[in-house]
Amino acid sequence: MKKQGMRRQLLATVVSNKMDKTVVVMAERMVKHKFYHKYVRRRSKFSSHDENNACRIGDKVLITETRPLSRSKKWRVSKIVQKAI
């Protein structure tokens, strides 16, 4: 029996919820610049599966990597951490 590894999880912010059962989230990370040695903000956008259409723009969500659900969706919303005001 093969042991399954831990799946990647990211904390991200919902930037679009116009599609059905899909939200676009933006994850931000800090990377140290090689030459200037200062930290630079990098952003990545991911299409993520939202089964119940529960997410709204501005929500902080926890997304988990999953099997490919479509051409662009490889992440799933596991829970809403903080609702937008």
A tleap script that builds the chain and sets N, CA, C and O, in Angstrom:
source leaprc.protein.ff14SB
mol = sequence {
  NMET LYS LYS GLN GLY MET ARG ARG GLN LEU
  LEU ALA THR VAL VAL SER ASN LYS MET ASP
  LYS THR VAL VAL VAL MET ALA GLU ARG MET
  VAL LYS HIE LYS PHE TYR HIE LYS TYR VAL
  ARG ARG ARG SER LYS PHE SER SER HIE ASP
  GLU ASN ASN ALA CYS ARG ILE GLY ASP LYS
  VAL LEU ILE THR GLU THR ARG PRO LEU SER
  ARG SER LYS LYS TRP ARG VAL SER LYS ILE
  VAL GLN LYS ALA CILE
}
set mol.1.N position { 0.842 -1.179 0.000 }
set mol.1.CA position { 0.000 0.000 0.000 }
set mol.1.C position { 0.887 1.242 0.000 }
set mol.1.O position { 1.826 1.345 0.790 }
set mol.2.N position { 0.580 2.187 -0.896 }
set mol.2.CA position { 1.377 3.388 -1.039 }
set mol.2.C position { 0.873 4.485 -0.107 }
set mol.2.O position { -0.333 4.708 -0.002 }
set mol.3.N position { 1.788 5.164 0.565 }
set mol.3.CA position { 1.420 6.228 1.490 }
set mol.3.C position { 1.278 7.544 0.723 }
set mol.3.O position { 2.148 7.909 -0.068 }
set mol.4.N position { 0.184 8.241 0.964 }
set mol.4.CA position { -0.069 9.502 0.278 }
set mol.4.C position { 0.608 10.644 1.026 }
set mol.4.O position { 0.519 10.733 2.251 }
set mol.5.N position { 1.286 11.518 0.282 }
set mol.5.CA position { 1.984 12.633 0.894 }
set mol.5.C position { 1.043 13.772 1.232 }
set mol.5.O position { -0.132 13.755 0.864 }
set mol.6.N position { 1.568 14.760 1.937 }
set mol.6.CA position { 0.782 15.937 2.287 }
set mol.6.C position { 0.579 16.804 1.050 }
set mol.6.O position { 1.505 17.005 0.264 }
set mol.7.N position { -0.624 17.308 0.886 }
set mol.7.CA position { -0.910 18.184 -0.247 }
set mol.7.C position { -0.588 19.620 0.135 }
set mol.7.O position { -0.729 20.018 1.292 }
set mol.8.N position { -0.149 20.396 -0.862 }
set mol.8.CA position { 0.177 21.796 -0.608 }
set mol.8.C position { -1.071 22.574 -0.235 }
set mol.8.O position { -2.150 22.331 -0.777 }
set mol.9.N position { -0.923 23.509 0.690 }
set mol.9.CA position { -2.018 24.394 1.066 }
set mol.9.C position { -1.511 25.821 1.053 }
set mol.9.O position { -0.372 26.089 1.436 }
set mol.10.N position { -2.362 26.738 0.611 }
set mol.10.CA position { -2.002 28.151 0.549 }
set mol.10.C position { -3.128 28.991 1.130 }
set mol.10.O position { -4.301 28.629 1.039 }
set mol.11.N position { -2.759 30.112 1.726 }
set mol.11.CA position { -3.722 31.097 2.179 }
set mol.11.C position { -3.808 32.155 1.086 }
set mol.11.O position { -2.791 32.730 0.699 }
set mol.12.N position { -5.017 32.417 0.586 }
set mol.12.CA position { -5.162 33.316 -0.556 }
set mol.12.C position { -6.408 34.180 -0.386 }
set mol.12.O position { -7.239 33.931 0.488 }
set mol.13.N position { -6.522 35.196 -1.236 }
set mol.13.CA position { -7.656 36.113 -1.227 }
set mol.13.C position { -8.439 35.950 -2.525 }
set mol.13.O position { -7.850 35.860 -3.602 }
set mol.14.N position { -9.760 35.912 -2.423 }
set mol.14.CA position { -10.620 35.770 -3.602 }
set mol.14.C position { -10.655 37.100 -4.353 }
set mol.14.O position { -10.956 38.140 -3.767 }
set mol.15.N position { -10.342 37.065 -5.661 }
set mol.15.CA position { -10.368 38.278 -6.477 }
set mol.15.C position { -11.485 38.258 -7.524 }
set mol.15.O position { -11.838 39.306 -8.065 }
set mol.16.N position { -12.044 37.080 -7.815 }
set mol.16.CA position { -13.148 36.991 -8.767 }
set mol.16.C position { -13.995 35.769 -8.458 }
set mol.16.O position { -13.476 34.694 -8.154 }
set mol.17.N position { -15.326 35.953 -8.540 }
set mol.17.CA position { -16.241 34.829 -8.329 }
set mol.17.C position { -17.340 34.810 -9.391 }
set mol.17.O position { -18.466 34.396 -9.115 }
set mol.18.N position { -17.018 35.251 -10.583 }
set mol.18.CA position { -18.008 35.386 -11.651 }
set mol.18.C position { -18.377 34.061 -12.303 }
set mol.18.O position { -19.428 33.956 -12.935 }
set mol.19.N position { -17.527 33.046 -12.159 }
set mol.19.CA position { -17.806 31.758 -12.783 }
set mol.19.C position { -18.631 30.877 -11.855 }
set mol.19.O position { -18.712 31.136 -10.654 }
set mol.20.N position { -19.242 29.843 -12.410 }
set mol.20.CA position { -20.030 28.912 -11.622 }
set mol.20.C position { -19.107 27.865 -11.005 }
set mol.20.O position { -18.369 27.182 -11.715 }
set mol.21.N position { -19.154 27.742 -9.677 }
set mol.21.CA position { -18.357 26.785 -8.905 }
set mol.21.C position { -16.852 26.984 -9.054 }
set mol.21.O position { -16.081 26.057 -8.805 }
set mol.22.N position { -16.427 28.173 -9.455 }
set mol.22.CA position { -14.998 28.486 -9.598 }
set mol.22.C position { -14.741 29.887 -9.069 }
set mol.22.O position { -15.513 30.811 -9.327 }
set mol.23.N position { -13.654 30.039 -8.329 }
set mol.23.CA position { -13.205 31.357 -7.892 }
set mol.23.C position { -11.747 31.524 -8.294 }
set mol.23.O position { -10.994 30.553 -8.353 }
set mol.24.N position { -11.363 32.748 -8.567 }
set mol.24.CA position { -9.966 33.064 -8.841 }
set mol.24.C position { -9.404 33.673 -7.565 }
set mol.24.O position { -9.943 34.644 -7.034 }
set mol.25.N position { -8.313 33.089 -7.082 }
set mol.25.CA position { -7.702 33.560 -5.846 }
set mol.25.C position { -6.283 34.040 -6.124 }
set mol.25.O position { -5.616 33.571 -7.046 }
set mol.26.N position { -5.840 34.986 -5.301 }
set mol.26.CA position { -4.489 35.515 -5.439 }
set mol.26.C position { -3.704 35.197 -4.173 }
set mol.26.O position { -4.098 35.578 -3.071 }
set mol.27.N position { -2.590 34.495 -4.347 }
set mol.27.CA position { -1.712 34.154 -3.228 }
set mol.27.C position { -0.473 35.038 -3.304 }
set mol.27.O position { 0.101 35.233 -4.376 }
set mol.28.N position { -0.074 35.564 -2.162 }
set mol.28.CA position { 1.064 36.476 -2.105 }
set mol.28.C position { 2.185 35.832 -1.298 }
set mol.28.O position { 1.934 35.184 -0.282 }
set mol.29.N position { 3.422 36.012 -1.754 }
set mol.29.CA position { 4.569 35.475 -1.033 }
set mol.29.C position { 5.699 36.491 -1.099 }
set mol.29.O position { 5.728 37.344 -1.986 }
set mol.30.N position { 6.628 36.394 -0.156 }
set mol.30.CA position { 7.772 37.297 -0.101 }
set mol.30.C position { 9.013 36.530 -0.531 }
set mol.30.O position { 9.283 35.439 -0.028 }
set mol.31.N position { 9.775 37.112 -1.472 }
set mol.31.CA position { 10.977 36.480 -2.004 }
set mol.31.C position { 12.136 37.451 -1.841 }
set mol.31.O position { 11.995 38.646 -2.098 }
set mol.32.N position { 13.258 36.943 -1.421 }
set mol.32.CA position { 14.437 37.795 -1.254 }
set mol.32.C position { 15.110 38.011 -2.610 }
set mol.32.O position { 15.385 37.048 -3.324 }
set mol.33.N position { 15.375 39.259 -2.965 }
set mol.33.CA position { 16.033 39.611 -4.218 }
set mol.33.C position { 17.497 39.182 -4.152 }
set mol.33.O position { 18.168 39.390 -3.141 }
set mol.34.N position { 17.980 38.587 -5.227 }
set mol.34.CA position { 19.337 38.029 -5.208 }
set mol.34.C position { 20.422 39.093 -5.082 }
set mol.34.O position { 21.411 38.899 -4.374 }
set mol.35.N position { 20.234 40.218 -5.771 }
set mol.35.CA position { 21.287 41.239 -5.772 }
set mol.35.C position { 21.088 42.260 -4.655 }
set mol.35.O position { 22.030 42.582 -3.931 }
set mol.36.N position { 19.873 42.765 -4.517 }
set mol.36.CA position { 19.620 43.848 -3.559 }
set mol.36.C position { 19.334 43.355 -2.142 }
set mol.36.O position { 19.318 44.159 -1.210 }
set mol.37.N position { 19.109 42.060 -1.958 }
set mol.37.CA position { 18.892 41.451 -0.648 }
set mol.37.C position { 17.732 42.062 0.126 }
set mol.37.O position { 17.728 42.069 1.357 }
set mol.38.N position { 16.744 42.577 -0.611 }
set mol.38.CA position { 15.546 43.045 0.067 }
set mol.38.C position { 14.383 42.173 -0.381 }
set mol.38.O position { 14.437 41.552 -1.442 }
set mol.39.N position { 13.348 42.129 0.418 }
set mol.39.CA position { 12.223 41.249 0.120 }
set mol.39.C position { 11.249 41.907 -0.835 }
set mol.39.O position { 10.874 43.067 -0.666 }
set mol.40.N position { 10.845 41.142 -1.847 }
set mol.40.CA position { 9.942 41.624 -2.898 }
set mol.40.C position { 8.671 40.784 -2.848 }
set mol.40.O position { 8.728 39.575 -2.622 }
set mol.41.N position { 7.528 41.425 -3.058 }
set mol.41.CA position { 6.248 40.728 -3.033 }
set mol.41.C position { 5.969 40.091 -4.392 }
set mol.41.O position { 6.049 40.768 -5.417 }
set mol.42.N position { 5.648 38.817 -4.411 }
set mol.42.CA position { 5.282 38.102 -5.635 }
set mol.42.C position { 3.855 37.607 -5.484 }
set mol.42.O position { 3.463 37.142 -4.414 }
set mol.43.N position { 3.075 37.707 -6.558 }
set mol.43.CA position { 1.684 37.275 -6.530 }
set mol.43.C position { 1.438 36.213 -7.581 }
set mol.43.O position { 2.014 36.257 -8.669 }
set mol.44.N position { 0.581 35.259 -7.254 }
set mol.44.CA position { 0.184 34.220 -8.185 }
set mol.44.C position { -1.333 34.087 -8.144 }
set mol.44.O position { -1.943 34.153 -7.077 }
set mol.45.N position { -1.935 33.900 -9.317 }
set mol.45.CA position { -3.381 33.695 -9.386 }
set mol.45.C position { -3.666 32.236 -9.692 }
set mol.45.O position { -3.005 31.625 -10.532 }
set mol.46.N position { -4.650 31.685 -9.006 }
set mol.46.CA position { -5.055 30.297 -9.216 }
set mol.46.C position { -6.566 30.233 -9.380 }
set mol.46.O position { -7.304 30.926 -8.679 }
set mol.47.N position { -7.023 29.398 -10.310 }
set mol.47.CA position { -8.439 29.072 -10.398 }
set mol.47.C position { -8.687 27.946 -9.418 }
set mol.47.O position { -7.969 26.946 -9.409 }
set mol.48.N position { -9.704 28.114 -8.594 }
set mol.48.CA position { -9.939 27.165 -7.521 }
set mol.48.C position { -11.403 26.739 -7.503 }
set mol.48.O position { -12.293 27.543 -7.780 }
set mol.49.N position { -11.648 25.471 -7.175 }
set mol.49.CA position { -12.995 24.907 -7.186 }
set mol.49.C position { -13.738 25.272 -5.900 }
set mol.49.O position { -13.250 25.021 -4.798 }
set mol.50.N position { -14.922 25.868 -6.053 }
set mol.50.CA position { -15.775 26.260 -4.931 }
set mol.50.C position { -17.132 25.593 -5.144 }
set mol.50.O position { -17.985 26.129 -5.852 }
set mol.51.N position { -17.329 24.445 -4.543 }
set mol.51.CA position { -18.498 23.602 -4.814 }
set mol.51.C position { -19.826 24.285 -4.521 }
set mol.51.O position { -20.770 24.142 -5.299 }
set mol.52.N position { -19.922 25.021 -3.426 }
set mol.52.CA position { -21.203 25.600 -3.008 }
set mol.52.C position { -21.376 27.061 -3.405 }
set mol.52.O position { -22.353 27.687 -2.993 }
set mol.53.N position { -20.470 27.620 -4.183 }
set mol.53.CA position { -20.483 29.047 -4.550 }
set mol.53.C position { -20.591 29.923 -3.295 }
set mol.53.O position { -21.354 30.889 -3.277 }
set mol.54.N position { -19.836 29.589 -2.259 }
set mol.54.CA position { -19.922 30.286 -0.977 }
set mol.54.C position { -18.975 31.476 -0.879 }
set mol.54.O position { -19.191 32.356 -0.046 }
set mol.55.N position { -17.946 31.526 -1.697 }
set mol.55.CA position { -16.928 32.572 -1.596 }
set mol.55.C position { -17.384 33.866 -2.257 }
set mol.55.O position { -18.057 33.862 -3.288 }
set mol.56.N position { -16.998 34.969 -1.631 }
set mol.56.CA position { -17.249 36.303 -2.172 }
set mol.56.C position { -15.907 37.015 -2.347 }
set mol.56.O position { -14.899 36.604 -1.773 }
set mol.57.N position { -15.902 38.070 -3.135 }
set mol.57.CA position { -14.668 38.825 -3.388 }
set mol.57.C position { -14.164 39.422 -2.074 }
set mol.57.O position { -14.922 40.050 -1.335 }
set mol.58.N position { -12.883 39.220 -1.796 }
set mol.58.CA position { -12.261 39.743 -0.588 }
set mol.58.C position { -12.132 38.728 0.528 }
set mol.58.O position { -11.450 38.991 1.519 }
set mol.59.N position { -12.773 37.568 0.395 }
set mol.59.CA position { -12.662 36.526 1.420 }
set mol.59.C position { -11.249 35.958 1.461 }
set mol.59.O position { -10.599 35.810 0.426 }
set mol.60.N position { -10.782 35.642 2.665 }
set mol.60.CA position { -9.514 34.925 2.828 }
set mol.60.C position { -9.864 33.440 2.893 }
set mol.60.O position { -10.676 33.023 3.719 }
set mol.61.N position { -9.247 32.647 2.020 }
set mol.61.CA position { -9.573 31.224 1.943 }
set mol.61.C position { -8.305 30.377 2.023 }
set mol.61.O position { -7.205 30.833 1.712 }
set mol.62.N position { -8.495 29.143 2.445 }
set mol.62.CA position { -7.424 28.153 2.457 }
set mol.62.C position { -7.681 27.223 1.281 }
set mol.62.O position { -8.728 26.578 1.215 }
set mol.63.N position { -6.726 27.150 0.347 }
set mol.63.CA position { -6.895 26.289 -0.825 }
set mol.63.C position { -5.925 25.120 -0.732 }
set mol.63.O position { -4.823 25.241 -0.198 }
set mol.64.N position { -6.365 23.987 -1.266 }
set mol.64.CA position { -5.580 22.759 -1.217 }
set mol.64.C position { -5.380 22.241 -2.623 }
set mol.64.O position { -6.305 22.248 -3.435 }
set mol.65.N position { -4.172 21.791 -2.908 }
set mol.65.CA position { -3.864 21.236 -4.218 }
set mol.65.C position { -4.606 19.912 -4.385 }
set mol.65.O position { -4.701 19.123 -3.444 }
set mol.66.N position { -5.131 19.673 -5.587 }
set mol.66.CA position { -5.903 18.465 -5.845 }
set mol.66.C position { -5.624 17.967 -7.256 }
set mol.66.O position { -4.826 18.556 -7.984 }
set mol.67.N position { -6.284 16.886 -7.634 }
set mol.67.CA position { -6.134 16.379 -8.995 }
set mol.67.C position { -6.709 17.410 -9.967 }
set mol.67.O position { -7.537 18.225 -9.560 }
set mol.68.N position { -6.297 17.402 -11.238 }
set mol.68.CA position { -6.850 18.362 -12.193 }
set mol.68.C position { -8.358 18.171 -12.358 }
set mol.68.O position { -8.820 17.086 -12.710 }
set mol.69.N position { -9.118 19.238 -12.101 }
set mol.69.CA position { -10.563 19.208 -12.243 }
set mol.69.C position { -10.989 19.737 -13.606 }
set mol.69.O position { -12.069 19.401 -14.093 }
set mol.70.N position { -10.155 20.553 -14.217 }
set mol.70.CA position { -10.379 21.054 -15.572 }
set mol.70.C position { -9.021 21.504 -16.102 }
set mol.70.O position { -7.985 21.221 -15.502 }
set mol.71.N position { -9.039 22.202 -17.221 }
set mol.71.CA position { -7.776 22.653 -17.817 }
set mol.71.C position { -7.014 23.603 -16.899 }
set mol.71.O position { -5.786 23.560 -16.836 }
set mol.72.N position { -7.741 24.458 -16.191 }
set mol.72.CA position { -7.071 25.457 -15.359 }
set mol.72.C position { -7.227 25.220 -13.858 }
set mol.72.O position { -6.491 25.821 -13.075 }
set mol.73.N position { -8.155 24.369 -13.433 }
set mol.73.CA position { -8.407 24.179 -12.001 }
set mol.73.C position { -7.648 22.977 -11.447 }
set mol.73.O position { -7.919 21.828 -11.797 }
set mol.74.N position { -6.695 23.276 -10.576 }
set mol.74.CA position { -5.946 22.235 -9.895 }
set mol.74.C position { -5.919 22.475 -8.394 }
set mol.74.O position { -5.154 21.837 -7.670 }
set mol.75.N position { -6.757 23.399 -7.929 }
set mol.75.CA position { -6.855 23.745 -6.517 }
set mol.75.C position { -8.326 23.699 -6.110 }
set mol.75.O position { -9.221 23.872 -6.938 }
set mol.76.N position { -8.559 23.462 -4.809 }
set mol.76.CA position { -9.913 23.369 -4.263 }
set mol.76.C position { -9.969 24.221 -2.992 }
set mol.76.O position { -9.038 24.197 -2.187 }
set mol.77.N position { -11.052 24.967 -2.814 }
set mol.77.CA position { -11.236 25.747 -1.587 }
set mol.77.C position { -11.571 24.785 -0.465 }
set mol.77.O position { -12.601 24.113 -0.517 }
set mol.78.N position { -10.705 24.706 0.567 }
set mol.78.CA position { -10.976 23.791 1.662 }
set mol.78.C position { -11.793 24.454 2.760 }
set mol.78.O position { -12.669 23.819 3.347 }
set mol.79.N position { -11.515 25.739 3.049 }
set mol.79.CA position { -12.370 26.456 3.998 }
set mol.79.C position { -12.172 27.957 3.851 }
set mol.79.O position { -11.142 28.433 3.372 }
set mol.80.N position { -13.203 28.686 4.284 }
set mol.80.CA position { -13.146 30.151 4.289 }
set mol.80.C position { -12.631 30.552 5.665 }
set mol.80.O position { -13.269 30.285 6.683 }
set mol.81.N position { -11.477 31.191 5.681 }
set mol.81.CA position { -10.832 31.568 6.936 }
set mol.81.C position { -11.451 32.833 7.505 }
set mol.81.O position { -11.735 32.916 8.700 }
set mol.82.N position { -11.660 33.836 6.620 }
set mol.82.CA position { -12.213 35.120 7.058 }
set mol.82.C position { -13.107 35.674 5.963 }
set mol.82.O position { -12.706 35.751 4.801 }
set mol.83.N position { -14.324 36.060 6.339 }
set mol.83.CA position { -15.264 36.628 5.382 }
set mol.83.C position { -14.923 38.098 5.138 }
set mol.83.O position { -14.412 38.784 6.023 }
set mol.84.N position { -15.218 38.572 3.915 }
set mol.84.CA position { -15.006 39.984 3.592 }
set mol.84.C position { -16.094 40.821 4.256 }
set mol.84.O position { -17.210 40.351 4.478 }
set mol.85.N position { -15.758 42.040 4.559 }
set mol.85.CA position { -16.728 42.947 5.202 }
set mol.85.C position { -17.626 43.573 4.161 }
set mol.85.O position { -18.506 44.364 4.501 }
savepdb mol mol.pdb
quit
